[in-house]
Amino acid sequence: MPRFNRRVAKFLERIPGNVVIWPKSRLHMVHERIHLRRFFSYFGVDCVFDVGANRGQYATMIRDIGFRGPIISYEPTPSMAETLRALSASDAAWYIEELALDQEAGFANFHLMNDSEFSSLHAPATDQPDIFRPKNVVRQNVRVTRATLADELPKWRSKLGFERPFLKMDTQGNDYAVAVGAGEAIQAFVGLQSELAIRKIYDGTPGFSETLGLYTSQGFELSALVPNNAGHFPLLVEIDCVMFNSTMAPA
């Protein structure tokens, strides 16, 4: 029955104007889905760079809301990359890169946490909120390959021929470094979505104001702030920003 309900929800959401949230535990996602559907249409997004793909949650979500262009998912951990390859096998426009995007290319130790959604190039902060400690603790370290967006963007643009890409980052404390590693190439993106740390849960990572300052200095303006999880009331730990490139907005 749950699988049948999910298929019905996906079918109904393809009808213009519909947004279906199922199960109800995903209710916090409704604003993000509505906003991204409108954003992708308004700005003519024709490719999505899904940086920090984990189990493919974001790629699956934007397919559900109607995006049919190419998706390039970056996930450095071998087991997760293998899961993504299996998940994307029936989607010819979904590409998997077993890479960590960072400020520079090379190799690095990647921390696998008890909960895979917390896995990161950064170590957990010693003063992180107690609610995260059981999940955000290092279980294992693996060696991963890093690349930069400055190198990846032209490679994929040459292959796919897109003109108005969108950058989604969910790299557990490394979004700032991904943007720095993009250099001037970040200005080719019509928009971006990034996680902002209101409370830092990783060592040596920038806060939300510093991260927003970087994006605005590169010509991006706020379009929305959207929840990225069900929340930890009354504490706000993190939130996503959706931003647009002010030089590429329709007249």
N, C-alpha and C positions, 0 to 999 in steps of 0.2 A: 504493500500500500504506500509506504513513503516514497518509493521509486516512482510509482504511478503518479502520485501527487506532484512530484518534482517535474515530471514530464508535462503534466497539465499546466503547471505554473509557467514553465518555459514557453509553452505554446501560446498561452494568453499574453505573455509579456511581449511577444512579437507583434501584437496588434498595436498600431500607433496610438500613443496616449496612455497605454497601460503600463503600470509598474507593479509587479507581483512580488511580494516578500513572503517566502516560505522556506523553512518554518518560521514561526513568529520570533524565534530567538535572533533572527537577522533583521529585526525591525530597525535597529540603529543604522542600517545601511541604506535606508530609503532615500535620504537626502543626497547621499553620494551618487546613487544610481540615477536619480532624476537629474541631478546637475550634470553628470558626465554625459548622459544621453543628449542633453541640450548643448553642452559644450562641444562635443564631437561633431554634431551637426552644424552648429554655428560657425565653427572655425575650420570645417572641412578636414578634420583629422584623417589621414590616410595611412598611418602606421603608428603602432604603439611599441615603445621600448619599455619592457616590463622588467625592471631591474630589482632583483631580490624576489624571485618568483615563488619560492618555497614550494608548495604543493599545487600551484596553478590557480589559486583562489581568485586573483585579480583578472587573469586572462579569461577564466570561465565566466566571471561576472560581466565583463564587457562584451563577451559573446552573447550572454543572456539579454543584454539591453540593446542588442542589434548591431554592434560593430562587426563588420565583415572583412576589414582590411588586414594586412599582415601584423602579426604580433611576434616580437623577438623577446623571448624570456631568458633572463640571465640568472643562473643558479649554480653556485660553485661546488656544492656538496655532491659527491658522486651518487649517493643513494637517492637524493631528491631529484637530481638531473635525470636519473633513470626513470623515476616515477613520472616526471614531466614528459619524457620521450614516449612512454606508453600512453599517457593521457592525450597527447597531441597527435598520435599516429593517424587518426582519422580526420585531422584538420590540416590540409595542405598549406594553409597560410599561417601556421603557427610554428615558429622556429625556436629551437632550444640551443643555448650556448652555455656550456659547463665552465663558466667564468665568474669571477668576482670583479665587478667594476670598482675602480679605486682612483686615487689621485695619481698613481703611477703604475706602470706595468711591472710584472715580476712574479715572484712566488711569495707566499705568506702562510703563516699558521692561521687556521680558521677554527674558531671555537664552536663545537657542537654542544648545545645546551640540552638540558633534560627535556625541554619542550622545543621542538625544531623551529618554531616561529621566532624564538629568541636567539638563534644561532647567529654569530657575528664575527667580524674581524676584530672586534673590541672585547675586552674582558668586562665582566659585570662590575658595576660600581659597588663599592663597599657600603655606600649609604643609600642604596636603592630602596624603594618602599618594600616593606616586609611582605606584602602580598605577592611580590614577584620572586622572592628568594627560592622557593621550591622548584620553579620552572627555569629561572635564569641563573643556572649554575653550570659550570663547565663539566660535561660528561666525557668529552674526548676532543683531542686536537687533530686536525687533518691538514695536510699540505695542499694548498689550492693555487691555481693560476689566476693572476690578476691582469686586467687590461684596462685601458682608459676609453672613455666615451669619444675622446678626440680621434682615436684610431678606429673604433667600432662604427661610428656614424657613417663616415665616407665609404667604408667597406660595404655596409648594408644598403646604403643609398645607391651605390653603383649596381648592386645586384637586383634591387627591387624597384628602383626608380620612383620612390615616393618623394613628395614635395612638402608635406605639412605634417611632420611627425609630432607625437606627443610623448613626453618622458614621465614615466611613473617610477618613483624610487621608494623602496621599503627595505632598507638595508641594515636595519637595526643599529643605528648610530653612525652610519657611514654615508648618508645622503650628501652631506656637505662636501666630503672628499670626492664623491662621484662628480658633483657639479664643478669642483675645482679642476678635476682631471679632464673635464670636457673642454676647458679653455673657451676659445671663441666659438667652438662648434655648438655650444649650448644655445646660441642665438639662432640656430637653424630650427629649433623646436618651437612650434606654435603655442605650446603650453606645457605645464609640468604639474605633477602631483608629488608631494613629499611629506614625510612624517616629521612633525615638529615636537621636540622633547620639551614639555613643560617642566617635568621632573626627569633629570638624567638617570638612566638605568645602566649606562656603560661608562667606563673610565675614559677620560680624555676626549670627550665629544662635545661639540658646541651646543649651546642652548637654542631655544626657539628664536630669540631676537637676533642672534648672530646669523642664524641660518636664513631667516627672512631677509636680513640685510644683504646677504650675498646675492640672493635671487633678485631682489629689487635693483641692486647695482648692475645686474646683467640685463636689465630691461623688462623684467617680469612684474606684473601687477596682480594683486589678489582678486580672485574671482569668487572663492568660497572657502570656508573652513568647515570641514565635515568630520564627524566621528569615524574612527577606524576600528573601534571595538565597542562592546556593549557598555563599557564604562566601569569605573570603580568608585561609585558614589560613596562619600562626597568629594573624593579626590580626583582632580583632572591631571592625568599623567602625560598624555600625548594627544595630538589631534593632527589631522591631515590638512594641508593647504592645497588648493587648486589655484593655479596662477596662469595668466595668459601673457604672451609676448606682445608688448604694446606696439611693436613695429609691424606686427602681422595681423592685427585685428581688422575685420572687415570695416569698411567706411561706414 
